[in-house]
Amino acid sequence: MSERDHVERNFTIFSRKDDHIIASLIHNVDLGSTWLEKVYIITDSAPEIDLSDVDTSVNFLGKKLSMPLIIGALTGGTELGLKINKILARVAEKCRLGICCGSQRIALENEFARESFKVIREEAPTTLKIANIGAPQVALERNEKKLVDMCLQAIDMIDADALAIHLNPLQECLQYEGEPTFRNLISNIELIVKSLKVPIIVKEVGYGISRITARKLAKIGVTAIEVAGRGGTSFTIIEKYRVKDIIDRELLYLYDTLSELGIPTLLSLCEVYEEFPGKIIASGGIRTGIDIAKTLIFGADMAAIARPFLEKALEGFEKVLKYVERISRELRIVMFLTNSKNIEEFKREANIIVEPSILEVFKIRGLTKCLSRVMKCT
């Protein structure tokens, strides 16, 4: 067996799934700043409500959820993925959270990998479930019927209420087995939007979505965008750890130089908010209820958290529950301290200040909606 064959044998789609999980657990794979730390919520020390008056529930894509939170896309396709998805789906159902499964390509190509995704519909029969396929698989399919059938299979697999298409062009460039093939992507997404009855969500994987991309997606009628900005898990770092022992040192520098790319979560959120009339999901380094609260102020309808849920899931169901309870309490307390009884009141009335550097970026980028939201508080 040649060295190339040996490498390719060990870089199967199955190994990649678990490689991503292991790398994110044993290495520091967070990179950069979300810019959310540059936003400060002004509290009211004499609120005229009780903490028990605060209601964090929201309606999103036809489902009532206990708070504006989705368990973000993580994994599936392996035994480890099955274990993780089962726990997270149980939590999503019990706590009334949304849940987005990991990329389903592995299950679309390998029938025996489907059980790790089907477990989501079994454990979370009534809450919001989001199927997930990748941009290269969408762009590469030339047959319209096969494209629609692929999407329907992904949806049926978990009895999904919506379909997410994840954009990962930089990751595809850096993956040893990557497919940076995006030529027909927008036209094929438009076909999916027109052909399917479920809402279509387009999401990034950690590099953020710009107003340019948001404008394209608005034109073709996408229902929602998940920004997945810089400041959380970096697949540049994860892919570097996967190949560090098998590629030339000079090529390895590519991962370091390209690691500076990405739009911070707050900036990406404001770019999308400026251009996109649909629903917006904030993600990328969201870790606390306070982070969620800040994104709501800047136009998000929901937030998504991924890697912390992965870490907790490997410790068990109860650990994930406690994490959700903590986030929920953080959000409720922030709303209480801003005299907000519900999410809409909070989004409309909460007072904030931001560091001057953020205001300058808003002005330079022409982000009038977020700039107006800040100026309203002065």
Protein Blocks (a to p, Z undefined) as FASTA:
>chain_A
ZZklmmmmmmcfklmmmmmmmmmmmpcfbgcjehlmmpccdddfbbcbdfklpcfbdcee
hiacfbdcddddfbehiaklmmmmmmmmmmmmmnopadddddfklmmmmmklmmmmmmmm
mmmmmbccdddddfklmmmpmblklmmmmmmmmmmmnopabdcddddfkmmmmpmkbccd
fklmmmmmmmmmmmpmbdcddddehnopafklmmmmmmnopabdcfkpahiacfklmmmm
mmmmmccfklmmmmmmmmmgccdfklmmmmmmmmmmbdcddeehiabfklmmmmmmnopa
bdcdfklmmmmmmnojklmmmmmmmmmmmmmmmmmmnopabfklmmmmoccdddfklmmm
mmmnopaklmmmmmmmZZ
